Amino acid sequence: MPLPPSAMPPMSRARLILRLALQDLWHDRYVSLCIAAALVAVIAPLLLLFGLKHGVISQLQRELLDDPRNLEVRMLTSGSYDEAWLDQVRALPGVGFAIGQTRSLNTQADLLRDRRHFLEGVELVPSAPGDPMLEEAGAVPEGDGVVLSEPAARRLGVAAGDTLTLAASRRLDDRPERGRLEVTVLGVLPPARFPRPAAFIDLPLLIELERFRDGHPSPRLGVAHGNRRDDYPLRYARARIFASDDEAVAGVVAALEARHIDTASRLAEIENVRAINRVLGLIFGVIAITALIGCLASMAGAFMANIDRKRREYAVLRLLGFHKPGVAAYVAAQVGLLTLVAFAAGLGLFALGSAVFNRALASSHLAAGVVSHITVVHALIALGLTLAVALLVTALSVARAFGIQPAESLREA
């Protein structure tokens, strides 16, 4: 004589409940299909909507992070700052890189390759290890080595390893003089990094050029005479300052302005991305909550109606020895199985819809680079939310099923 369900081992009872749940779903497969389709109709659009939101925001944030100029906080006014002041700037919260700059008139020089390839008034940018602008250059200026921007390298017709002549002019005692230095091209910046002809050099060379223009002798530039001053103070007119990330730009701007330093930055563009993220998040949140409430009501109504339709069958289960925990497990198994099937189908439809979106957006210049995609973490969170809805449906359905008494099967027999 077979054992009643209440007397079975836990594993055997669980297998029996799962088998009965599957057989019942298959027996009412059209009803099961309708319930699963209602759930898919919510899951797939929500995943597509979130995938587009995530793709748009990820693209905008990637553009912010890929362009280090978005992290730069430029000083608009000149002053006279020493090394101690520069150390204080480097110690400010959120500052990722800072290096001193000389006066603007001393940040230009001529670059010559030969008589046919030369550039006048090229911008000289002081740099050092850790400079965000040089992350993709593969080199850092040191000594007589320079890193060129792509426009400068293209116009001069040089590449890494080539040599150039860096020349600077001055007028001393009403006589024009010209200092020269042979420099080596250590690397070339990608075109998008720096749109103007420029040469990134190390700070000691920039200071040497300033001393030369101030009338000092400069054996390094090939000029041995001048007005020597042994107490020449090292002062900076301004600094190149970069925040550590886009979240820190606002803090760096506020800290510098608190020191009465006027600045310019791309904080507005960063705030625009955050505003777009907030707006899209609000839109998605409202739509998602509305859809989940509708899904919950739809599934709960369907399962409760299904339980009412099968009151006799549930009463028979109770009569055969399925106590309330067994009935609850039976209902939970049916809800869980339909939910997992619906989520898998929704994920498949999302993948298909994303492929269509990505193919269509790839040919649009307005949405270049924007793709619809979600991460594994996003998929797991979506699955968790779906199972949470299923849990609520289970609770409502179980409460309905608990109201069915075994005697109902005898009355209807």
N, C-alpha and C positions, 0 to 999 in steps of 0.2 A: 504494500500500500504506500503510495507516495506520501512524503512528508508535507504537512501544510507549510505555507510560506514562512509563517512565524517560527517554525522549528528548523528551518534550513540554516546551514552555515551562511555567514554574511556574504561571501563571494558567490555562492550558488544563488542566493536570493537576489543579489545585484544583477547577475547574468539573466536570471528569469525576468526581472523587471525590465531590463534593457531589451530583451527579446520580445516581450509583450508590447512594449512601447513602439518598437520598430514595426511589428506586425500590424498594430493598430494604425500607425501612420500610413503604411502601405495599403491597408484595406480602404482607408479614406484618403487615398492619394490625391484626389482632385481637391478636396478641402485643404489638405496639407500643402498642396502646391499653391493654392490661393493665399494661404497665410504666409508662406515663404516669399511669394511674389510681392506681397504688401511690404514685407521687411526689406526686400531687395530694392524696391522703389524708393525707399528712404536712404539706405546705405550708399548706393552707387552715386546719386547726385551729391550727397554730402561729401563723399570722398573726392569727387571731381572738383567741387567748389573749394574744398580745403587744399587740394593739390594745386589749383591755380593760384590761390592766395599764397601758399608757401612758395610757389615758383616765382611769383612776382616779387615778394619781399626778399627772397633769397638772392634774386638777381640784383635788386637795388642795393642790398647790403654788400654783395660781392663787388659791385662796382665801386662802392665807397671804400672798401678795404683794399681793393686792387690798386687804387690810385692813392698813393701816399700824400698827394697834395691836399686831399680831404682832411688829413690829420695835421696839416701845417697851420700854425698860428703866427701870422706875420706881424712884425712890429712896424707901425706906420711912422713913428717918429724916431729921430736919432737922438742919442745922448752920449754920455761918456761913462762907460761901465768897466769895472775891473774884473779880474778873475774870480774874486770872492763873490761878486754879484752873480756871475755866471754859475758858480757852484750853488748859489741859493736857488736859481731858476731850475737847475737840474734836480734839486731836492724837492721841488713842488710836487704835490700829489698829481699823478696823471701825466707828467712829463716823461716822454720816452726817449727823446734825443734833443740836445741843445748844443750849439757851437757858436762861438763869437764871430762877428763880421766886422770888417773895417769900414771906413767911410765909403759912401757910394761911388765917389770919384775914383777910388782906388780898387774897385772891383771890376775893372775892365782892362783888357789887354788885347794885343794883336796876335794872331796865330798864323804862321807861315809855313807852308810845305815847300813851295818853290815860287817862281815868278808868276805862275799861272794859277796857283791855288793858295789863296790867303783870305783871311777874314779880319776885319778891323773892328775894334770895340767889342770883342767877344766878352760875354758875361762870365766872371770868375766866381765860382760858388765854393766856399770852404766846406770841407767834408772830413769825415773821420769814420772809423769802424762803428757800425750801428746806425748809419744814416739810412732812413727808410727809402730815400730816393734811389739808392744804389743797390737795393736788394736783388734786382735782376741783372745788374751789370756784370756780376762775377768778379769784381775787383774794387779795391778801395784806393784812392790816391795816396801816395806816400812818396816823400822826397821829390824827385824830379819826374814822377809819374802822374799822369792826368787821366781822368775819365771824361769822355766827350759825350755830349748829347747827340742824338741821331742827326739833326739838321746840320750841326757843325761837322760831324764826321763825313756826312754826305757831300757837303760843299767843298770840303778839303780833299776828299777822295782818299781817306785814310781808314785803317782798321787797327785792331789791337796788335801791338808790336811795332807799329810805325813810329817814326820820330818826327817831331815838329819843332819849330822855333817859336818860343813865347817871347814877345817883345813889348816893352813898356817905354813910354817917352816922358821926359820931364824938361823943364827949363830952369837952369841954375846959372845965376849971374848973367842973365840975358843970353845964355847959350843953350841951344837945344841939345839934349843928350838922349841916348837911347840904350837901354839895357836889354840884353838878350840872354836867353837860357834855352838850352836844348832839353826838350821834354819827351817822354815816351808815352804813347797812348796805351794805357793798361786795359781799357775796355770801352764799350760804347753802350749807352743807355737805349732801351727800346724806344721806338718813336713816340709812344703815348706817354712816356714818363716825363719828358721835358720838351716842350714844343719849340723852344727858342735855341739859337746857337749858344752853347755854353760849354765851359770846361770846369769840371769839379777838381779842385786842387786841395792839398792839405793846408791847414791853417798857418804853419810856419812860413810857407811860400807866400801866402797872401800878405802876411805881416811884413815879410821882406820887401814885397812890392810897395807897400805903404811907406816903409822907411826910405826906400829909394826915391819915391815921389816927394817925400818930405825933405829931400836934399842930402840924405846920408850916403856915404860910400857903400857900395854893394859888390864885393868881389864875386858873389854868387851870380850876379847879373853882368859881370864883366866891367864894372865901373868902380875904379879904386879911389876916386877922389870925391870930396863932398864935405859937408859940415857935420863932423862927428860929434855926437852927443852920447856920452856913456850912460847918462841917466834917462835915456829915452823911455818914457812910461808906456807900458802895454795897456792900451785902452781899447774898448770895443764901442763902435757906434750903435750897434744893435746885435741881435742874435737870430740864428735860424732855430726855431723851436717847433717840435713835433709832439703831439700827444701820443700816448701809448696805444690808444684805440679810439674809436669814434665816440664811445661813451664818456671819455675823459676830456674831449675838446671843450665842452662848456665850462668845466672846472678850471682848465688852464686859462681860458679867456678871462674868467672872473678873477682868478688870482693875479693875472698881469694887470688887468684894469684897476684892481684894488691898489696896485703900485703906481697908478696914474700913467700907465703905458697904453696908448691907443693901439688897437689890434685890428686885424682883418682875418677872417677865417671863413670856412664853408659850413659854419654851424647851421645856417638856414637850410642848406641842402640836407644835412643830417637830420634836422628836426622835421623836414618834409617827409623823409623816409619813415621816421617814427610815427608821424601823424597818419601816413597812409597805412602803416601797420595797425595802428589803433582803430582806424575807421574800418578797415577790412576785417579786423578781429571782431569789432562790434557787429558788423553786418553778418559775418559768419556765425557768431554766437547766437544772435537772435533767430536766424534761420534754423540753426542746428537745434536750439531748444524747442522751437515751434514744431520742427519735424519729429523730434524725439517724443514730445508729448502726444502728437498725433499717432506716431507709431505705437506708443504704449497703449493708447486708447483703442487703436485698431486691433492689436494683438490680444489685449486683455478681453475685449469684446468677443473676438473670434473664439478664443479658448473657453471663455465662460459659456458662450452659446453652445460650443461643442460639448462641454461637460453636461449642460442641461439636456442636450440631445441624447447623451449617452448615460443618463442617470441610472438606467437599469443595469448597464454593463459595470458601472462603478459600484453599484450596490452588490452585484455578484462578486466583484473583487473583494469587497469587504466581507461578504459571506464566506468566501473561500479562505479567509484568514489573513488578508492584507489589512494590517492595522493602519492607523493614520500615517506613521512614518513611511510605510510602504506605498500608500497612495500618493503622498507628497513626492517620494522619489520617482514614482511612475509619471506624474505630471511634469516634474522637473526634467526628466529624461526626454520627454516629448518636446518641451519648450527648448531645451538645450540643443537637441539634434536639429530641429528646424532652424534655430538661430545660427548654428555653425554652417549649415548648408546655405542659408541665405547670405551670410557674411562672405563665404567663399565665392558665391555667385556675384555678389556686389563688388568684391575685389577684382574679379575677372572683368566685369563690365567697366570698372574704373580703369583697368589697364588698357582696355580697348578704347575707351573714350580719351584717355591721355595720349595714346598714340595718334588719334585723329587730331586732337588739339595741337600737339607738338609739331605734327607735319604741317598743319595749317599756319601756325604761328611762325614756323621756321622761314616761310616765304614772305613774311610781313616785316618791313623795315621798322614799323612802329613798335613791334613786340619782339625784336631780335634778341635772342638769348633767353627769352621767357619760356619756361617749360612747366608742364603740370606734372608734379611728382610728389611723392611722400616717402618718408624714411621708414625703416623697420619699426622704429620707436612709435612713429605716428600710427602705423598699422596696428601695433599692439594696443595703443591707447584707444583706437577706434573699436577694436575687438572688446576691450574692457568695458567701454561705454555700451556697446551692443549687449554684452552679457549682463550688464547692470539693468538694462531695460528688460531683458529676459528674466532676471531675478524678480523684478517687480511684478511682471506678468505671472510668474510662477506663484508668487505669494498670493496674488488676487485669485488665481485659479484654484490653488490649494484650499484657500478659505471657502471657496464655492464647493469644492469636492468634499470637504469635511462635513458639509451639511447633509450629505446623502447617507442614509441609514441602510444597513443590510436588509432590514425588513421590507424595504421598497421592492426588492426583487421578488419576495414571496407574494406581496400584494398584487404585483403585475403578472405573476405566473399563471 
